[in-house]
Amino acid sequence: MVARLIDEVQRCEPDDEKLDDLAQQISQALTVHASIEESMFYPELRDRAEDSEELVDVFEAFTEHDVVKHLISLLNGRRRNKALFKAELQVLGENVKHHVREEESTIFSLARELLDEEELEEIGERAAAEKSRLMSPRRGAAARKKRTTARGQKKTAKKSSTRKSSRRRKSTR
């Protein structure tokens, strides 16, 4: 799904209104995906790695997730320039495609070596259930409401802080 969305980004012009929606969909899907892999899959591989090379491969996957999360945070910032926004989306897409190639060639081979079929299936089932829970429309709406509420609280706190410092300046005059 993310690969399809990334390809769609490539077909858009920088001022295309679809880019915001595509960015939101990509961001949500990647955030859920990374969360699941980091909590259910990578720790198992890390704990069972038999040599330093295998451990480096697992830590590389964790690090690539950190890079993707950073790129997602850029997308969630203020929209400064439409061309810059599209460039950030494209860089995110390139990083995701690289990560997928690395996973398919290295991490999945390592998983087949270190985990038996039953364990892989059990992780897959837990991951699918968690993805379903995290991607549910109700959960998405609740998360959006929580972010909106948090923004409102930050603005209120900032206004209150500004008023207090203004009062302090007046009282010292």
Backbone bond lengths (Angstrom), bond angles and torsions (degrees), N, CA, C in turn:
res aa  C-N    CA-C-N  psi(-1)  N-CA   C-N-CA  omega(-1)  CA-C   N-CA-C  phi
1 M - - - 1.448 - - 1.524 110.67 -
2 V 1.338 116.21 -45.89 1.467 119.66 -178.78 1.530 110.23 -64.31
3 A 1.318 117.36 -39.28 1.468 120.31 178.87 1.532 110.27 -60.04
4 R 1.325 116.24 -41.07 1.472 120.02 178.12 1.526 110.51 -63.56
5 L 1.329 117.25 -42.78 1.466 121.41 179.28 1.529 111.03 -64.69
6 I 1.324 116.28 -40.48 1.465 120.67 178.85 1.524 110.05 -63.91
7 D 1.319 116.70 -41.21 1.471 119.99 176.83 1.524 111.19 -62.93
8 E 1.321 116.42 -36.61 1.460 120.49 178.54 1.533 110.84 -66.04
9 V 1.321 117.28 -36.90 1.468 121.60 176.54 1.524 109.31 -57.71
10 Q 1.325 116.72 -42.51 1.465 121.27 -178.37 1.530 111.95 -59.93
11 R 1.324 116.48 -31.47 1.467 120.55 -177.94 1.528 112.97 -82.83
12 C 1.320 117.78 -8.71 1.466 121.88 -177.06 1.521 111.37 -89.08
13 E 1.315 115.36 149.03 1.461 121.86 170.27 1.530 107.36 -82.73
14 P 1.331 117.99 157.02 1.470 119.96 -178.50 1.531 114.90 -55.80
15 D 1.316 117.75 -29.58 1.473 119.86 -178.64 1.529 113.26 -94.78
16 D 1.331 117.14 9.72 1.463 120.96 -179.90 1.532 109.57 -69.23
17 E 1.323 115.94 128.18 1.472 121.94 -178.96 1.534 111.91 -62.89
18 K 1.335 118.05 -23.07 1.474 121.34 -178.55 1.521 112.61 -67.19
19 L 1.324 117.84 -21.10 1.463 120.09 -175.08 1.530 112.39 -60.72
20 D 1.323 117.46 -39.38 1.469 119.49 179.00 1.523 110.84 -61.64
21 D 1.327 116.67 -45.35 1.465 120.65 179.98 1.528 111.02 -65.49
22 L 1.328 116.62 -42.44 1.462 120.50 178.09 1.530 110.35 -61.54
23 A 1.323 116.44 -43.48 1.465 120.80 179.62 1.530 110.59 -60.71
24 Q 1.326 116.46 -42.33 1.467 120.56 -179.50 1.530 110.15 -64.14
25 Q 1.324 117.16 -44.61 1.467 120.95 -179.71 1.526 111.28 -64.71
26 I 1.329 116.29 -43.78 1.458 121.14 179.51 1.526 109.53 -63.85
27 S 1.313 116.35 -45.73 1.463 121.80 -179.66 1.526 111.32 -58.22
28 Q 1.330 116.96 -47.98 1.461 120.43 -179.09 1.523 111.13 -63.36
29 A 1.323 116.89 -47.77 1.468 120.42 -177.33 1.533 111.23 -62.95
30 L 1.331 117.21 -43.50 1.458 120.00 -178.79 1.529 111.99 -69.78
31 T 1.318 116.62 -36.72 1.457 120.30 179.07 1.526 110.19 -63.56
32 V 1.318 116.39 -44.92 1.465 120.74 178.31 1.528 110.04 -64.14
33 H 1.310 116.53 -47.04 1.458 121.58 -179.12 1.534 111.08 -58.34
34 A 1.322 116.18 -48.83 1.465 120.46 -178.86 1.528 111.17 -62.73
35 S 1.309 115.92 -42.75 1.469 120.31 179.64 1.525 111.36 -58.51
36 I 1.304 116.03 -43.73 1.467 120.64 -178.58 1.528 110.70 -67.24
37 E 1.325 116.35 -48.40 1.470 118.46 -179.64 1.523 111.29 -61.75
38 E 1.333 117.14 -41.07 1.459 120.94 -177.05 1.532 113.05 -71.13
39 S 1.314 116.98 -25.13 1.461 118.46 -178.68 1.529 113.38 -98.56
40 M 1.332 117.91 -26.13 1.464 119.77 -173.49 1.525 114.75 -115.57
41 F 1.304 117.53 -31.91 1.455 120.23 -169.10 1.533 111.76 -105.22
42 Y 1.316 117.75 -57.40 1.461 120.94 -176.82 1.528 113.46 -60.26
43 P 1.339 119.53 -41.04 1.467 118.02 179.10 1.536 113.07 -59.30
44 E 1.324 116.81 -37.22 1.470 119.93 177.48 1.526 110.35 -62.17
45 L 1.326 115.81 -43.30 1.462 119.28 179.79 1.526 110.70 -67.70
46 R 1.324 116.65 -42.90 1.466 121.11 179.29 1.533 110.58 -58.82
47 D 1.332 115.88 -46.40 1.464 120.24 -177.00 1.527 112.67 -68.07
48 R 1.313 117.69 -23.75 1.475 120.41 -177.09 1.527 113.33 -104.99
49 A 1.317 117.04 -3.68 1.467 119.76 -179.97 1.524 108.93 -53.57
50 E 1.324 115.61 132.28 1.453 120.42 -173.76 1.523 113.55 -96.58
51 D 1.303 117.39 -16.11 1.468 119.42 177.41 1.525 109.62 -147.03
52 S 1.319 115.80 172.60 1.466 120.22 -174.50 1.534 112.03 -66.21
53 E 1.321 118.29 -31.91 1.470 120.75 179.22 1.528 110.93 -64.67
54 E 1.326 116.71 -42.46 1.472 120.17 177.07 1.517 110.53 -64.61
55 L 1.305 116.93 -40.83 1.459 121.37 179.22 1.528 110.71 -63.91
56 V 1.322 117.15 -41.72 1.467 120.94 177.12 1.531 109.67 -60.85
57 D 1.324 118.60 -41.59 1.466 121.58 178.70 1.528 111.51 -59.67
58 V 1.321 116.27 -42.63 1.468 120.39 179.89 1.528 109.95 -67.41
59 F 1.323 116.97 -45.17 1.463 119.50 179.46 1.532 111.66 -65.54
60 E 1.320 116.83 -30.51 1.461 119.87 175.33 1.533 110.12 -63.61
61 A 1.314 116.64 -41.21 1.472 119.95 177.91 1.527 110.61 -63.13
62 F 1.341 117.68 -43.73 1.467 121.06 175.72 1.534 110.18 -58.18
63 T 1.328 116.74 -44.50 1.462 121.56 -177.69 1.527 111.52 -65.63
64 E 1.321 116.28 -40.32 1.468 119.29 176.68 1.527 110.23 -61.64
65 H 1.318 117.81 -35.76 1.466 120.67 175.20 1.528 110.65 -63.32
66 D 1.330 116.58 -40.74 1.464 119.59 177.97 1.528 111.13 -60.48
67 V 1.324 117.13 -40.50 1.461 121.45 178.50 1.531 109.81 -63.58
68 V 1.318 116.85 -45.11 1.471 120.91 179.34 1.531 110.03 -61.67
69 K 1.331 117.21 -42.35 1.472 120.29 178.80 1.526 111.15 -61.91
70 H 1.316 116.49 -39.06 1.467 119.98 177.68 1.536 110.05 -63.57
71 L 1.310 116.41 -45.09 1.465 119.69 179.11 1.527 111.06 -62.85
72 I 1.319 117.18 -38.16 1.470 120.85 176.56 1.523 109.66 -63.04
73 S 1.322 117.69 -40.12 1.467 119.74 179.86 1.527 110.94 -63.49
74 L 1.326 117.70 -32.57 1.468 120.14 175.48 1.529 110.39 -63.50
75 L 1.323 116.03 -39.99 1.464 120.34 -179.36 1.519 111.53 -66.16
76 N 1.326 116.25 -32.54 1.457 120.29 -177.13 1.520 112.52 -83.06
77 G 1.331 117.41 -2.35 1.462 121.39 177.90 1.519 110.62 -78.42
78 R 1.299 115.28 -172.88 1.469 120.11 179.69 1.524 110.58 -68.99
79 R 1.316 115.33 147.79 1.461 120.83 179.06 1.527 108.98 -83.76
80 R 1.320 115.42 102.14 1.446 120.46 -178.44 1.525 110.60 -86.78
81 N 1.291 115.24 -49.52 1.448 120.61 -171.11 1.529 107.18 -146.22
82 K 1.315 116.59 129.03 1.473 120.38 -175.19 1.527 112.12 -64.76
83 A 1.333 116.95 -37.07 1.463 120.03 178.60 1.533 110.02 -67.20
84 L 1.330 117.38 -39.41 1.456 121.45 176.88 1.529 110.63 -63.75
85 F 1.326 116.54 -42.41 1.460 121.31 178.90 1.525 110.82 -59.74
86 K 1.331 116.85 -46.04 1.465 119.70 178.79 1.531 110.04 -64.32
87 A 1.319 117.52 -39.50 1.467 120.70 178.53 1.531 110.35 -61.66
88 E 1.336 116.88 -42.47 1.466 120.01 178.31 1.526 110.84 -62.90
89 L 1.316 116.98 -40.13 1.472 120.78 176.90 1.525 110.81 -62.86
90 Q 1.325 116.69 -41.93 1.461 120.61 179.92 1.530 111.28 -65.41
91 V 1.330 117.30 -41.17 1.461 120.58 178.63 1.526 109.80 -65.16
92 L 1.316 116.88 -40.85 1.463 120.58 175.22 1.527 109.76 -57.79
93 G 1.324 116.50 -47.14 1.464 120.78 179.70 1.520 112.46 -59.32
94 E 1.333 116.58 -42.91 1.466 120.41 179.12 1.526 110.89 -63.12
95 N 1.331 116.27 -41.85 1.465 120.23 179.12 1.522 111.70 -65.48
96 V 1.316 116.63 -40.38 1.463 120.47 179.18 1.524 110.22 -64.64
97 K 1.318 117.27 -44.45 1.464 120.01 179.14 1.528 111.42 -62.25
98 H 1.328 116.95 -40.12 1.462 120.84 176.29 1.531 110.28 -61.95
99 H 1.322 116.15 -46.26 1.467 121.00 -179.29 1.538 110.93 -60.38
100 V 1.316 116.78 -42.33 1.466 120.44 179.81 1.534 110.18 -62.53
101 R 1.338 116.90 -43.34 1.475 119.47 178.06 1.533 110.72 -60.81
102 E 1.338 116.31 -42.73 1.467 120.85 178.90 1.532 110.58 -62.82
103 E 1.313 116.17 -45.03 1.467 119.64 -179.84 1.518 111.13 -61.88
104 E 1.325 115.71 -46.94 1.459 119.36 -177.07 1.522 112.01 -64.41
105 S 1.332 117.30 -34.93 1.462 119.37 -177.09 1.526 113.32 -88.56
106 T 1.317 117.69 -31.92 1.463 120.01 -172.92 1.524 113.21 -112.98
107 I 1.320 116.37 -57.92 1.466 121.33 -171.94 1.526 111.34 -65.63
108 F 1.324 117.63 -43.93 1.463 118.60 -178.89 1.528 111.35 -67.15
109 S 1.334 117.43 -35.63 1.471 120.15 175.36 1.521 110.08 -63.62
110 L 1.310 115.92 -43.24 1.461 120.91 178.01 1.530 110.66 -61.64
111 A 1.316 116.42 -41.62 1.471 120.56 179.44 1.529 110.67 -62.30
112 R 1.334 117.10 -40.72 1.465 119.59 179.09 1.526 111.67 -66.64
113 E 1.340 116.72 -29.29 1.465 120.57 177.52 1.524 111.94 -75.72
114 L 1.329 116.72 -40.33 1.461 120.92 -169.85 1.526 114.76 -94.69
115 L 1.322 117.23 -20.84 1.464 121.29 -177.24 1.522 109.08 -120.76
116 D 1.332 116.01 142.59 1.463 117.57 177.14 1.532 109.74 -83.96
117 E 1.304 115.20 170.96 1.467 121.77 -175.63 1.527 112.13 -57.10
118 E 1.305 116.82 -42.03 1.474 121.35 -179.56 1.533 110.95 -63.32
119 E 1.319 116.50 -42.72 1.467 120.27 179.02 1.526 111.38 -65.02
120 L 1.332 116.03 -41.46 1.467 119.89 178.39 1.529 111.14 -62.44
121 E 1.328 115.94 -42.27 1.464 119.56 178.20 1.517 111.50 -64.31
122 E 1.326 116.90 -41.46 1.463 120.82 -179.42 1.534 110.75 -64.60
123 I 1.331 117.36 -42.52 1.465 120.79 176.25 1.522 109.65 -63.06
124 G 1.322 116.95 -42.10 1.465 121.01 178.80 1.519 112.75 -61.05
125 E 1.323 116.56 -41.60 1.469 120.28 179.15 1.524 111.53 -67.10
126 R 1.338 115.99 -43.94 1.473 119.21 177.84 1.524 110.66 -63.33
127 A 1.319 116.49 -40.41 1.467 121.26 179.90 1.524 110.86 -64.07
128 A 1.321 117.26 -42.99 1.466 120.63 179.68 1.525 111.00 -63.63
129 A 1.321 116.91 -40.67 1.467 120.53 179.00 1.527 110.38 -65.71
130 E 1.313 116.81 -42.44 1.472 120.63 179.80 1.528 110.90 -66.85
131 K 1.323 116.55 -39.80 1.469 119.96 178.40 1.525 109.53 -62.64
132 S 1.305 116.95 -44.05 1.459 121.29 178.94 1.527 110.37 -59.77
133 R 1.321 116.15 -43.42 1.463 120.60 179.42 1.526 111.20 -64.58
134 L 1.329 117.12 -46.29 1.459 121.20 -176.07 1.528 113.29 -72.43
135 M 1.315 116.91 -28.91 1.467 120.55 -177.57 1.527 112.58 -92.40
136 S 1.328 117.56 -0.74 1.458 119.54 -177.17 1.529 110.29 -62.06
137 P 1.330 117.44 141.75 1.471 121.03 -179.12 1.530 112.49 -56.42
138 R 1.324 117.14 -38.84 1.468 120.54 179.53 1.518 110.98 -61.57
139 R 1.326 116.24 -43.93 1.462 120.61 179.92 1.511 110.30 -65.22
140 G 1.329 117.20 -41.07 1.463 121.39 178.51 1.507 111.84 -61.43
141 A 1.330 116.32 -42.63 1.464 120.47 178.69 1.516 110.62 -65.48
142 A 1.328 116.97 -39.70 1.465 120.60 179.50 1.530 110.49 -65.41
143 A 1.324 116.42 -40.19 1.465 120.01 179.34 1.522 110.64 -66.15
144 R 1.352 117.16 -41.47 1.464 120.01 177.72 1.520 110.29 -62.49
145 K 1.339 117.14 -42.29 1.458 121.09 179.40 1.529 109.95 -63.09
146 K 1.326 116.61 -41.47 1.455 121.21 179.94 1.530 110.18 -62.67
147 R 1.356 117.52 -43.65 1.467 120.46 178.91 1.515 110.54 -64.43
148 T 1.339 116.73 -42.33 1.460 120.87 -179.84 1.520 110.08 -63.36
149 T 1.318 117.06 -43.76 1.463 121.55 178.57 1.520 110.19 -62.86
150 A 1.323 116.93 -43.12 1.466 120.66 179.98 1.524 110.58 -62.81
151 R 1.342 117.35 -41.22 1.465 120.26 177.69 1.517 110.58 -61.56
152 G 1.336 115.78 -43.13 1.464 120.29 179.63 1.516 111.04 -62.45
153 Q 1.319 116.58 -39.66 1.463 120.35 178.90 1.522 110.84 -66.67
154 K 1.349 117.00 -38.57 1.463 119.99 178.09 1.529 110.22 -63.98
155 K 1.343 116.39 -43.33 1.461 119.86 179.73 1.515 110.54 -62.93
156 T 1.339 117.04 -43.83 1.455 121.40 179.38 1.523 109.92 -62.19
157 A 1.328 117.06 -44.16 1.461 121.23 179.57 1.522 110.43 -63.07
158 K 1.328 116.80 -40.39 1.459 120.95 -179.95 1.519 110.45 -64.86
159 K 1.345 117.13 -44.36 1.461 121.07 178.49 1.515 110.15 -61.12
160 S 1.325 116.93 -44.58 1.459 121.67 179.92 1.526 110.34 -61.48
161 S 1.331 116.52 -43.52 1.453 121.14 179.34 1.522 110.52 -63.63
162 T 1.337 117.48 -40.89 1.456 122.24 178.95 1.523 109.99 -63.19
163 R 1.332 117.29 -43.47 1.462 120.98 179.04 1.521 110.71 -62.06
164 K 1.345 117.68 -42.98 1.466 121.40 -179.42 1.520 110.81 -62.59
165 S 1.331 117.06 -45.60 1.462 118.83 -178.74 1.522 110.43 -67.72
166 S 1.327 117.52 -31.99 1.464 121.12 176.79 1.520 109.79 -65.97
167 R 1.341 116.47 -41.68 1.469 120.59 178.07 1.524 110.59 -63.67
168 R 1.347 116.59 -39.77 1.456 120.38 -179.92 1.525 110.49 -62.36
169 R 1.334 116.61 -43.49 1.466 120.46 -179.82 1.523 110.11 -62.06
170 K 1.341 116.80 -42.12 1.467 120.49 -179.46 1.522 110.59 -65.74
171 S 1.330 116.79 -40.06 1.464 119.54 -176.72 1.522 112.12 -71.70
172 T 1.323 118.42 -23.69 1.454 120.43 179.87 1.520 112.33 -85.16
173 R 1.311 117.77 -10.61 1.479 121.65 -178.71 1.477 111.74 -78.77
